[in-house]
Amino acid sequence: MDAEKTEQSFRIDRGKYEEVFSLLVKKVNSKDPERCYFNNNTFSLFPFAWGCDCPGSHDYPEGEHNEECAHKKPNFLYKPTGYELNWYKYPLRGAEENKKTQIYEFMDMINHCIQSLN
């Protein structure tokens, strides 16, 4: 029998992380950073999911969502480590990470993501 996967999340300090994260978001979509969609081999970036058409999902957010639904995707995924960030409505608002990081580690990830755009 497979062990049940438990997910742990950690609140981030928006004040510390926002300036660094905004550098990446502006590189990807400077016109509308709140609706950023991006995916490459290094990272993916998706906006907050405001709704979907999945069957049974009207009990948001506890409804059933298919695997491709935006509700199943992290808002930010750093692929080399599996690091994820999720937020409420706007980038980094009420954000939680799946792995506890220090600001210097986060800065290294964001720098790597920016380099991957070139």
C-alpha positions as CSV (number, residue, x, y, z in Angstrom):
1,M,0.0,0.0,0.0
2,D,1.3,3.5,-0.9
3,A,2.0,5.9,1.9
4,E,-0.4,8.8,1.9
5,K,1.2,12.0,0.7
6,T,1.1,14.8,3.2
7,E,1.7,18.3,2.1
8,Q,3.2,20.9,4.3
9,S,3.3,24.6,3.5
10,F,5.1,27.5,5.0
11,R,4.0,31.2,4.9
12,I,6.5,33.5,3.4
13,D,7.2,37.1,4.3
14,R,5.8,39.0,1.3
15,G,7.8,42.1,2.1
16,K,11.1,40.2,1.8
17,Y,10.2,38.1,-1.3
18,E,8.1,40.5,-3.4
19,E,10.9,42.7,-4.7
20,V,12.9,39.7,-5.9
21,F,9.9,37.9,-7.3
22,S,8.7,41.0,-9.2
23,L,11.9,41.0,-11.2
24,L,10.9,37.7,-12.7
25,V,7.3,38.5,-13.2
26,K,8.1,41.7,-15.0
27,K,10.5,39.9,-17.4
28,V,7.8,37.4,-18.2
29,N,4.8,39.8,-18.6
30,S,5.4,43.5,-17.8
31,K,2.0,44.6,-19.0
32,D,-0.2,42.4,-16.8
33,P,1.8,40.7,-14.0
34,E,-1.3,39.4,-12.3
35,R,-2.2,37.3,-15.3
36,C,1.2,35.8,-16.0
37,Y,1.2,32.4,-17.8
38,F,4.7,31.0,-18.6
39,N,6.3,27.6,-18.8
40,N,9.8,26.4,-19.7
41,N,12.2,23.7,-18.6
42,T,13.3,25.8,-15.5
43,F,10.0,27.2,-14.1
44,S,6.3,27.7,-14.6
45,L,4.2,30.6,-13.6
46,F,0.4,30.7,-13.5
47,P,-2.0,33.3,-12.1
48,F,-4.4,32.6,-9.3
49,A,-7.3,30.4,-10.6
50,W,-10.5,32.4,-10.3
51,G,-12.7,29.6,-11.5
52,C,-12.9,26.6,-13.8
53,D,-15.4,24.4,-15.7
54,C,-14.5,21.1,-14.0
55,P,-17.5,18.8,-13.2
56,G,-18.4,19.1,-9.6
57,S,-16.1,22.0,-8.9
58,H,-18.8,24.4,-7.9
59,D,-18.0,23.6,-4.3
60,Y,-14.8,25.6,-4.7
61,P,-12.1,25.0,-3.6
62,E,-13.0,21.5,-2.4
63,G,-14.7,20.3,-5.6
64,E,-13.2,17.7,-8.0
65,H,-10.7,19.2,-10.5
66,N,-9.1,17.3,-13.4
67,E,-5.3,17.1,-13.5
68,E,-5.0,19.9,-16.0
69,C,-7.1,22.4,-14.1
70,A,-5.5,25.6,-12.9
71,H,-6.6,24.8,-9.3
72,K,-4.2,21.8,-9.4
73,K,-1.2,23.8,-10.5
74,P,1.1,25.9,-8.3
75,N,1.3,29.6,-9.1
76,F,5.1,29.3,-9.3
77,L,7.1,26.1,-9.7
78,Y,10.9,25.9,-9.8
79,K,11.4,22.7,-11.6
80,P,15.0,21.7,-10.6
81,T,13.9,21.3,-6.9
82,G,10.1,21.0,-7.0
83,Y,9.8,24.3,-5.0
84,E,6.2,25.7,-5.2
85,L,4.6,29.0,-4.3
86,N,0.9,29.5,-4.1
87,W,-0.9,32.8,-3.4
88,Y,-4.4,34.2,-3.1
89,K,-5.6,36.4,-6.0
90,Y,-2.4,38.5,-6.5
91,P,1.3,37.5,-6.6
92,L,2.6,36.7,-3.2
93,R,-0.6,37.7,-1.3
94,G,-1.0,35.2,1.5
95,A,1.7,33.1,-0.2
96,E,2.8,29.8,1.0
97,E,5.8,27.7,-0.1
98,N,6.0,23.9,0.0
99,K,9.7,23.9,1.1
100,K,11.0,26.3,3.7
101,T,13.6,28.6,2.1
102,Q,15.8,31.5,3.1
103,I,15.7,34.7,1.1
104,Y,19.2,34.0,-0.4
105,E,18.0,30.6,-1.7
106,F,14.9,32.2,-3.2
107,M,17.1,34.9,-4.9
108,D,19.2,32.1,-6.4
109,M,16.1,30.4,-7.8
110,I,14.7,33.6,-9.3
111,N,18.1,34.5,-10.8
112,H,18.2,31.0,-12.4
113,C,14.7,31.5,-13.8
114,I,15.6,34.9,-15.2
115,Q,18.7,33.4,-16.9
116,S,16.5,30.7,-18.4
117,L,14.6,33.4,-20.3
118,N,17.7,34.3,-22.4
